Amino acid sequence: MVGAGSRCDRQARSDKHPSWRAGVSGEEPLISSGDVARRLGVTTRAVGRWVARGMLTPAVRTPGGRSRFRWSEVQAQLRERQHDSRPDGTPRQ
């Protein structure tokens, strides 16, 4: 039996909206907040907090309110934030 959270069901949902997953033809693929979290070694809650606080901006929001990112944009945003803060992590004035 295939459950609601099964891989087949997730694949079927993503096939309905492939642009969320793959981006426009020729563009970098869009990734979920879970993918961002895994690549950065943090929790998905941390990524969600960063988005809520304006520290990280998603490339798009799905109609369901989910954030989708481009990895290169995430890296650029984090580099910019790192450059804008002091070594102890406090923002520069």
N, C-alpha and C positions, 0 to 999 in steps of 0.2 A: 504494500500500500504506500502511495506517495503522499506525504504530509504537506501541510501548507508551507513549511519552512524548508522543504527538500530542495536539493540542487536542481531538479527538473523544474520545480515551480519557480524558483528564482530565475532560471534561464528563460522560462516562458515569459515572465514579467519583463526582463531586460530586453527580450526580442521585440516587445511592443514599442519600446522607446530606445532604439539603438543609439540615437544621438547622445543620450545621457552617458552611455558607456564609452562610445568611440569618438565623440566629438564630430565636428564637421569633417568631411573627407579631407585628408591631408593635414589635419591638425593633431596635436598631441592628445592622446586619450584622456578622458575624464576619469578620475578615481574617487572612491568614496572616502568618507572620514575614517573609516576602519583601515583602508589601505594607507592613508596618510599616517595614522597612528602606528601601524606596523612598521612602516619605513623609518619613522622617527624614534621608535622604541618607547612610546608613551601610550596612555589609554585613550579610548575613543571619547571618554568624558573630558579629558584634557583638551582634545581637539575641539570639542563642542564648547568648552569654556572660552577657548581662544577666539572662536568665531563670535560668541555672544559678547565678548569684551572688545571686539573690533581689532584684535591682534592678528587675526588671520581672516582673509576674505575669500570665500568660495568663488570659483569661476561662474557657476550657475547654481540655482536652486531648482529642484524638481517641483512639479505641481504638488507633490506630497510634502514639500518642505525640507527635503533632504539636501545636504550640501554636496556638491561635486567640485573637485579640484583638478587643476593641472599641476603635475609634480614640479615642473620648472617654475611655476608661479609661486608655489608653496616655498620652494627653496629661496627664491628671490625675496619674498616677503620676510622670511626668517633672517636672511642675511641683512636686509635693511633694518630690521628691528635690532639685530645684534650690533650693527654699526651705530644705531641711535641710542645705545645704552652704555653706561659705564661698565667697567670690568666687574663691579659687584652686582650688576643687573638692574640698577636704578636708572630711570630715564634721564637723559641729558636735558637741561633747560635751554 
